[in-house]
Amino acid sequence: MLALFGGSPVRARPFTPWPIFGEAEEERLLRVLRSGHWGRLDGPEVSEFESRFAAMHGAAHGIAVANGTVSLRIALLAAGIGAEDEVIVPPYTFVSTATAVIEANAIPVFADVDPATFNLDPAAVRASVTPRTRAIIPVHFAGQPADMTAIDAIARDHSLVVIEDAAHAHGAAYQGRPAGSLGRMASFSFQSSKNLTSGEGGIITTNDDGLAESCRSIQNCGRVAGGVWYEHHTVGGNYRLGEFQGAVLNCQLDRLEEQTRTRDRNGQYLASRMATLPGIKPQARGPDCTRHAYHLFMLRIDAAAFGAPRDGVLKALDAEGIPCSAGYGFSLPDQPLFRNKAFGPYLPNASRRLDYREARCPNSDLLCREQGIWLEQHLLLGSREDMDDIICAFEKVHEHGAALRTADLRVR
Ligand SMILES: Cc1ncc(COP(=O)(O)O)c(C=O)c1O
């Protein structure tokens, strides 16, 4: 019997917790504390992290910032994206991918995702290009690099800037090249759930010296290299990361390579086993994805073929000891923010002509409303037995699907 209805659960033990830390983090944090050099302009931690992270991600420059939202905005500003320029983004992503565009006073234009990979569909991108388009932000969704060959071709044809949203993709690779080196700039997040974390934080990576200098200036109140303290050349802000976060990130970076290998190995195993279940379609892996970061293990469920509705399946899996969720509940154009064009002081003129109710993103809608299931990255840091428990729970829920179809789950 399903654990949801009183049976014994597949799993009673917790999965690998997150974050993972140890003496290395404690010692390094104490060193910063005792040094009294807590700000990035006074100490070595953030600078050291920037160089190491950039090198690991195939980039000459890394500019650490407060989070992975301002990193996107700073990248857009550095690229010269300006008032009412259009920037193509996916509808199936965290809201920041699009709000960073608004905060650059530019217009997010939604192009649907591919139903198999959950990444931007290049055909939808091409169809969304207008004479006002200036940039594309592909998200490497769940940690799998987007179809960069096709996106680059569109960008070349229309002279567009490509900025990777690599918030999920620390350590991922495309055709052997690291995420972070695949566009003109890339943006990563170090928020609590991310594969590399300091609670909050972000970084921009780039191989372009001029863009790096612009990003560095914007994150430091418009100061420039060689300038004096109260000399400001552009509208920037204090988006600097602190030394405590730099210390944690330096230690976490030491763990990233091994953790990424483990996630990729377990993710591939899970995907191969899950794909044999009726109605279950794990995120399709393209041949160009040479390393998947698996920030999420994501799959689609076809309720009719699986024999039970998604929301019932999620409740049943949770009761079996497998933490999981439906992920985003709305495609971004359906968010109240876009429906109501609640853009604050941004886009005062364009707002009048924009109507996000006209955006058509059926693949994203289906993932949000009916089919998407997420498992978080730290589950993939476990052993082969942990993965077998996940598979076993899906099999059990499939076998007992009829009970979920008839149950009134609202009252339980
Ligand atoms: C795809 C994506 N882009 C951007 C962000 C924004 O990062 P942050 O939360 O660090 O601002 C996130 C994360 O939360 C994200 O998942």
The ligand as an ORCA input file, in Angstrom:
! r2SCAN-3c Opt
* xyz 0 1
  C      17.736     30.424    -13.756
  C      18.005     31.425    -12.662
  N      18.433     32.656    -12.994
  C      18.699     33.590    -12.067
  C      18.549     33.312    -10.723
  C      18.793     34.405     -9.742
  O      19.796     34.138     -8.827
  P      19.755     34.795     -7.365
  O      18.708     34.085     -6.579
  O      21.136     34.549     -6.848
  O      19.466     36.237     -7.526
  C      18.130     32.038    -10.334
  C      17.968     31.652     -8.944
  O      17.586     31.621     -8.030
  C      17.826     31.072    -11.321
  O      17.390     29.845    -10.991
*
